[in-house]
Amino acid sequence: MRSYHVDSGAGIDGLTIEEHPDPVPGDGQVVVAVRATSLSFRELMVLRGSYVLPVKPGVVPVSDGAGEVVAVGPNTRGVQVGDRVTATLFPSWQDGPFGPEHLAQLGGSLDGMLTELALLDASALVPIPDHLSYEEAATLPCAAVTAWNALTGLRPGQTLVTQGSGGVSLFALTFAKALGARVIATTSSPAKAARLRELGADEVVDYRADPDWPARVRELTGGLGADHVVDVAGLLEQSLKAVRMAGHVACVGFVSETAPPIDPRVLFASGATLRAVAVGSRAQFAEMNRVIEVNRLRPVIDQVFAFDDAPAAYRHYASGAAFGKVVITHV
């Protein structure tokens, strides 16, 4: 079988393909024939050497993948050959709060999914909703679960602000509409604004044309501010100005090496809860999949690349031109 490998900081040009013997599952393990993977911002961080968690030398990159179980080890329960599955990014995080005991992650300290055959713990696997293809299911483990976790506590009729058109933001928009919430999306162009409206955004704010987007959010909410903001850009002070008193800001990442500092007075004045979101547990993944299945939701896919063209997929994703998820098919 073939796998991609890379050292943290080696960049896209550091991706190499190596051949290995097919893995043999041990107790509680399975072998998954990976059919598709998808890229998220963490994958660029791994290649750039800026990922916040440990990355082992020569790691098989990419946390997100979907495939078919082709071998099952001894004493393995709940999984059988032929099952269509995805794997959680943090395999040991089954439920409850995130803690230091859950830091091992696919595509970082553990080998990831940019491989033809992946050796995984059966306890980390989640069944794929029946209506999704492998390519669609491969988009779920990082961006979708992060968005679902970030929306914890969102209620029908409440207002959510999303930022941009990346994977987390698009999943947050999709889930929020399924939950009966109102969505105000921010974006950088009229073309993207039109796409966001097609996906269900109730209002769209072009932050290039209207840089004071928090003020615009307050106008659109009768001066109160949004109930929830999913901050994917590290613009926390602006998000706090856009959220209502005692609202909720979920910090799910940042897009630059440095982020603006937060004025403690803004945080205090907002009265808001500011919560860092580290993807989510297997239990949250399963809960999210039930919502996806009941509502027949589908992810937004920008472009699909072949396994042998994985470096081109990375370059396309890194360009910032994608609207939706960039997927690599292994078939």
C-alpha positions in Angstrom: 0.0 0.0 0.0 1.0 3.6 -0.5 1.0 6.5 2.0 2.0 10.1 1.9 4.5 11.3 4.5 5.8 14.7 5.6 7.8 16.3 8.4 6.3 19.3 10.2 7.5 22.5 8.6 8.6 20.8 5.3 5.8 22.5 3.3 3.8 21.1 0.4 7.0 20.2 -1.5 8.0 18.0 1.4 5.1 15.6 0.8 6.5 12.2 -0.4 4.8 8.8 -1.2 6.2 5.6 0.3 5.2 2.0 -0.1 4.6 -0.2 3.0 3.3 -3.7 3.7 -0.4 -3.8 4.3 -1.2 -3.3 8.0 -2.5 -6.2 10.2 -5.0 -5.2 12.9 -4.4 -6.1 16.5 -6.8 -6.3 19.4 -9.5 -3.7 19.0 -8.2 -2.5 15.7 -9.4 -2.4 12.2 -7.9 -1.7 8.7 -9.9 0.8 6.7 -9.5 1.1 2.9 -9.5 4.9 2.7 -11.7 6.1 -0.2 -11.4 9.9 0.3 -9.8 12.5 2.5 -10.4 16.3 2.8 -8.2 19.2 3.8 -8.6 21.7 6.6 -6.5 24.6 7.8 -4.8 22.3 10.4 -3.2 20.5 7.5 -1.6 23.7 6.3 -0.4 24.3 9.8 1.2 20.9 10.0 3.1 21.5 6.7 4.1 25.0 7.8 5.4 23.9 11.2 2.8 26.0 13.1 0.4 23.3 14.3 -0.2 23.8 18.1 0.0 20.1 19.0 2.9 17.6 18.5 3.6 16.2 15.1 5.7 13.1 14.8 8.5 12.9 12.2 7.4 11.5 8.8 3.8 11.5 9.8 1.0 10.3 7.4 -0.8 13.6 7.2 -4.5 14.6 7.2 -7.0 14.0 10.0 -10.1 13.7 7.8 -11.0 10.6 5.9 -13.7 8.1 5.1 -13.5 4.5 3.9 -14.5 0.9 4.1 -13.5 -1.6 6.8 -11.6 -4.4 5.1 -10.1 -6.2 8.1 -11.0 -6.6 11.8 -8.6 -7.6 14.6 -9.3 -10.0 17.5 -11.6 -8.8 20.4 -13.1 -6.1 18.2 -16.7 -5.2 18.8 -19.3 -3.1 17.0 -17.5 -3.0 13.6 -17.4 -5.5 10.8 -15.9 -5.9 7.3 -17.8 -3.8 4.8 -18.8 -1.0 7.2 -18.6 2.5 5.8 -16.8 4.7 8.4 -15.0 7.8 9.3 -12.6 8.3 12.3 -12.6 10.9 15.0 -9.7 13.3 14.9 -8.9 12.6 18.6 -9.4 8.8 18.8 -9.4 8.6 22.6 -12.0 11.4 23.1 -15.2 9.4 23.4 -17.3 11.8 25.4 -17.3 14.5 28.1 -14.9 17.4 28.3 -11.6 17.6 26.4 -8.5 16.9 28.5 -4.7 16.3 28.2 -5.4 12.6 28.0 -7.0 13.2 24.6 -4.2 15.0 22.8 -3.2 12.2 20.5 -4.6 13.1 17.1 -4.7 11.7 13.6 -2.3 13.4 11.2 -0.2 14.7 14.1 1.1 12.5 16.8 -0.6 9.6 15.1 -0.5 8.7 11.4 -3.5 10.1 9.5 -5.6 9.3 6.6 -3.7 10.3 3.4 -3.0 6.6 2.8 -4.5 3.7 1.0 -5.0 1.6 4.1 -5.3 3.1 7.6 -4.9 1.1 10.9 -7.3 2.5 13.4 -8.8 1.8 16.8 -12.4 0.5 16.3 -13.5 2.7 19.2 -12.6 5.8 17.2 -14.9 5.0 14.2 -18.2 6.6 13.4 -20.7 5.2 10.8 -21.2 7.3 7.7 -24.8 8.6 7.1 -26.3 6.4 4.4 -27.1 9.3 1.9 -23.5 10.6 1.9 -20.7 9.5 -0.5 -17.2 8.8 0.7 -16.1 12.1 -0.7 -18.9 13.9 1.3 -18.2 11.9 4.5 -14.5 12.7 4.4 -15.3 16.4 5.0 -16.9 15.7 8.4 -14.3 14.8 11.1 -12.6 18.2 11.6 -14.6 21.1 10.1 -18.1 19.7 10.6 -17.6 18.4 14.2 -15.9 21.7 15.1 -18.9 23.6 13.8 -21.3 21.3 15.6 -19.4 21.8 18.9 -19.2 25.5 18.4 -23.0 25.7 18.1 -23.6 24.1 21.5 -26.5 25.9 23.1 -27.9 27.4 19.9 -31.7 27.5 20.0 -34.4 28.0 17.3 -35.0 31.6 16.6 -31.6 32.8 17.9 -29.1 34.6 15.7 -25.7 33.2 14.7 -22.8 35.1 13.0 -20.5 33.1 10.7 -17.2 34.4 9.2 -16.2 33.8 5.6 -16.8 30.7 3.5 -14.4 28.1 4.9 -15.4 24.6 5.9 -16.3 25.4 9.5 -18.3 28.5 8.6 -20.3 26.7 5.9 -21.1 23.8 8.2 -22.1 26.2 10.9 -24.4 27.9 8.5 -25.9 24.6 7.4 -26.4 23.2 10.9 -27.8 26.5 12.3 -30.5 26.6 9.6 -31.4 23.0 10.3 -31.8 24.0 14.0 -34.1 26.8 13.1 -31.7 29.7 13.8 -31.2 32.9 11.9 -27.7 33.3 10.3 -25.8 36.5 9.5 -22.7 35.6 7.4 -19.7 37.8 6.8 -17.8 37.6 3.5 -15.4 39.5 1.3 -17.1 39.7 -2.1 -20.6 40.0 -3.8 -20.0 36.7 -5.5 -19.4 34.8 -2.2 -22.4 36.7 -0.7 -24.6 35.3 -3.4 -23.4 31.8 -2.7 -24.0 32.2 1.0 -27.5 33.4 0.5 -28.2 30.3 -1.8 -27.0 28.2 1.1 -29.5 29.8 3.5 -27.9 32.8 5.0 -30.6 35.3 6.1 -28.3 38.3 5.9 -24.8 38.8 4.5 -22.3 41.5 5.4 -19.5 42.3 3.1 -16.7 43.3 5.5 -14.6 44.8 2.7 -17.4 47.2 1.8 -18.4 47.6 5.4 -15.3 47.1 7.7 -17.3 47.8 10.9 -19.2 44.6 10.5 -20.0 44.3 14.2 -21.9 47.5 14.1 -23.8 46.2 11.0 -24.6 43.0 13.0 -26.1 45.1 15.8 -28.2 47.0 13.3 -29.5 43.7 11.9 -30.4 42.5 15.4 -32.2 45.7 16.7 -29.1 46.9 18.5 -28.8 43.8 20.7 -26.1 41.8 18.9 -26.1 38.1 17.8 -26.7 35.3 20.3 -23.7 33.3 19.0 -20.6 34.1 16.9 -18.4 31.4 15.4 -15.0 33.1 15.1 -12.7 31.3 12.7 -10.3 34.2 12.0 -9.0 35.2 15.5 -10.9 38.5 15.4 -12.1 38.0 18.9 -12.5 41.6 19.9 -14.7 42.3 16.9 -16.7 39.2 17.6 -17.2 40.3 21.2 -18.6 43.6 19.9 -21.0 41.8 17.6 -22.4 39.4 20.3 -25.2 40.3 22.6 -24.9 40.7 26.4 -24.3 37.2 27.9 -24.0 35.7 24.4 -21.5 33.1 23.2 -18.4 33.4 21.1 -16.8 30.2 20.0 -13.1 30.6 19.0 -12.3 27.8 16.6 -9.0 29.1 15.1 -7.1 31.9 13.5 -5.9 32.5 10.0 -2.6 34.3 10.6 0.5 33.7 12.6 -0.4 36.6 15.0 -3.8 37.7 16.2 -4.9 41.1 17.5 -4.9 41.3 21.3 -8.2 41.5 23.2 -8.9 44.5 25.3 -10.1 43.1 28.7 -12.6 45.9 28.9 -14.3 44.7 25.7 -14.5 41.2 27.1 -15.9 42.4 30.4 -18.4 44.8 28.8 -19.8 42.1 26.5 -20.7 39.8 29.4 -20.2 37.0 26.9 -18.8 33.5 27.2 -15.7 33.1 25.1 -14.9 29.4 24.5 -12.1 27.7 22.7 -13.3 24.8 20.6 -11.0 21.8 19.9 -13.1 19.8 17.3 -15.3 17.5 19.4 -15.8 14.1 20.9 -16.9 10.9 19.3 -20.3 11.3 21.0 -20.7 14.8 19.5 -19.7 13.4 16.1 -22.4 10.7 16.3 -25.0 13.3 17.5 -24.1 15.5 14.5 -24.4 12.6 12.1 -28.0 12.0 13.3 -28.9 15.6 12.5 -27.2 15.3 9.1 -29.1 12.0 8.4 -32.5 13.2 9.5 -32.2 16.5 7.6 -30.5 14.9 4.6 -27.7 17.6 4.8 -24.8 17.6 2.4 -21.5 19.4 2.7 -20.3 21.9 0.2 -17.4 20.5 -1.9 -15.3 22.9 -3.9 -13.1 20.5 -5.9 -12.0 16.8 -5.9 -8.4 15.8 -6.7 -6.9 12.3 -7.3 -4.7 10.6 -4.7 -1.6 11.1 -6.9 -2.4 14.8 -7.2 -2.6 15.4 -3.4 0.1 18.2 -3.6 -2.1 20.0 -6.1 -5.0 19.7 -3.8 -2.9 21.3 -1.0 -1.9 24.1 -3.3 -5.4 24.8 -4.3 -6.6 24.9 -0.7 -3.6 27.1 0.3 -4.5 29.6 -2.4 -7.7 30.6 -0.6 -9.7 30.3 -3.7 -11.9 27.4 -2.6 -15.5 27.8 -1.6 -16.2 24.7 0.5 -14.1 21.6 1.1 -11.2 20.4 -1.0 -11.3 16.6 -1.3 -8.8 14.0 -2.4 -10.3 10.7 -3.7 -8.4 7.5 -3.2 -10.3 5.4 -5.7 
